């Protein structure tokens, strides 16, 4: 948790008067090239590396643009109230589909798996992810597809 505080400190020092630290922060963006079929696996590997490097599970939000992550599908089978209660608890990595990602709150790290879906889903997911990511935004998918929507999204 200290690492996240240290990451946010420079943004806080340079924030103009009247602006919050959150509004002043610009996340670092990393692109992990992957096919649409491999984007979810690439996102999982990124999450594993984040956790292995000491990042707290509650610091991470994963957004998918195509098929939902299996965890999200499983948790939603118990109902939306239970699913969103886990988000609000902030104790673990949270997985959201692009269609509902706007409802998710900010987290220090957001990982986007561009694993299919329409261009509008990718654009929406990238825009929401950029707004929600505090320190780091990791985008997994086809670089050409990502670059075609990235300019409009962020």
C-alpha positions in Angstrom: 0.0 0.0 0.0 2.9 2.4 0.6 3.9 1.9 -3.1 0.5 3.3 -4.2 1.0 6.3 -1.9 4.5 7.0 -3.2 3.2 6.7 -6.8 0.5 9.3 -6.1 2.8 11.8 -4.3 4.3 13.6 -7.3 0.8 14.1 -8.8 -0.4 15.6 -5.5 2.6 18.0 -5.4 2.0 19.2 -8.9 -1.8 19.5 -8.7 -3.2 23.0 -9.2 -5.1 24.5 -6.3 -8.6 23.3 -6.2 -8.1 20.1 -8.1 -8.1 16.8 -6.3 -5.1 14.4 -6.5 -7.3 11.9 -8.4 -8.2 14.5 -11.1 -4.5 15.4 -11.5 -3.2 11.9 -11.8 -2.4 10.5 -15.2 -1.9 6.7 -15.2 1.1 5.1 -16.9 -0.2 3.1 -19.9 1.3 -0.3 -20.9 0.2 -2.2 -23.9 0.5 -6.0 -24.0 0.1 -7.3 -27.6 -2.3 -10.2 -27.8 -4.9 -11.6 -30.1 -8.6 -11.1 -29.2 -8.6 -14.8 -28.2 -5.4 -14.4 -26.1 -6.3 -11.0 -24.5 -7.9 -12.6 -21.4 -5.0 -14.9 -20.8 -2.6 -11.9 -21.2 -4.7 -9.9 -18.7 -4.6 -12.8 -16.2 -0.8 -13.0 -16.6 -0.6 -9.2 -16.0 -2.7 -9.6 -12.8 -0.6 -12.5 -11.6 2.6 -10.4 -12.1 1.0 -7.4 -10.3 0.1 -9.6 -7.3 3.4 -11.4 -7.3 5.2 -8.0 -7.2 3.3 -7.0 -4.0 0.3 -5.2 -5.4 -2.8 -5.7 -3.2 -5.6 -7.6 -4.9 -8.1 -4.8 -4.0 -5.9 -2.4 -6.1 -6.8 -4.1 -9.4 -9.9 -3.8 -11.7 -10.1 -5.9 -14.8 -12.4 -4.9 -17.7 -13.3 -7.2 -20.6 -14.7 -6.0 -23.9 -15.9 -9.3 -25.3 -16.9 -12.4 -23.3 -17.0 -11.6 -19.5 -14.3 -13.0 -17.3 -15.3 -16.5 -15.9 -15.1 -15.0 -12.4 -17.6 -12.3 -13.2 -20.0 -14.8 -14.8 -19.7 -17.1 -11.8 -20.2 -14.3 -9.3 -23.2 -12.8 -11.2 -24.9 -16.2 -11.0 -25.4 -15.3 -7.3 -27.1 -12.0 -8.2 -26.0 -8.5 -8.9 -26.3 -7.4 -5.3 -23.7 -9.9 -4.2 -21.5 -9.2 -7.2 -21.4 -5.4 -6.5 -21.0 -6.0 -2.8 -17.7 -7.7 -3.6 -16.7 -4.6 -5.6 -17.6 -2.3 -2.8 -15.7 -4.3 -0.3 -12.5 -3.7 -2.3 -10.8 -6.8 -0.9 -10.0 -8.6 -4.2 -9.4 -8.2 -7.9 -12.7 -7.2 -9.4 -13.7 -8.2 -12.9 -16.3 -6.2 -14.9 -17.7 -6.3 -18.4 -17.3 -3.1 -20.5 -21.1 -2.8 -20.4 -21.1 -2.2 -16.6 -17.6 -0.9 -16.1 -18.8 2.7 -15.6 -20.3 1.6 -12.3 -16.9 0.4 -11.0 -15.0 2.7 -8.8 -11.4 3.9 -9.2 -8.5 1.6 -8.5 -4.8 2.1 -8.6 -4.4 -0.4 -11.5 -6.9 -1.1 -14.3 -6.3 -3.9 -16.8 -8.4 -4.0 -20.0 -8.7 -7.2 -22.0 -9.7 -6.3 -25.5 -11.1 -9.8 -26.1 -13.6 -9.1 -28.8 -16.9 -7.2 -28.8 -17.8 -4.2 -31.0 -15.4 -1.2 -31.4 -17.8 0.8 -29.3 -17.2 -1.6 -26.4 -13.4 -1.3 -26.7 -13.7 2.5 -26.9 -16.0 2.7 -23.9 -13.8 0.3 -21.9 -10.6 2.2 -22.7 -12.2 5.5 -21.7 -13.6 4.2 -18.4 -10.4 2.4 -17.7 -8.3 5.6 -18.2 -10.7 7.5 -15.9 -10.6 4.8 -13.2 -6.9 4.0 -13.2 -4.9 5.8 -10.6 -1.3 4.8 -11.3 -1.3 2.2 -14.1 -3.5 1.2 -17.1 -2.6 -2.1 -18.8 -4.3 -2.8 -22.1 -4.1 -6.3 -23.5 -5.1 -6.9 -27.1 -4.4 -6.3 -30.8 -2.2 -3.2 -31.0 -3.8 -2.1 -34.3 -7.3 -2.4 -32.9 -6.3 -0.7 -29.7 -4.6 2.2 -31.5 -7.6 2.6 -33.8 -9.9 3.3 -30.8 -7.4 4.7 -28.3 -7.3 8.2 -29.7 -11.0 8.7 -29.3 -11.1 6.8 -26.0 -8.4 8.6 -24.0 
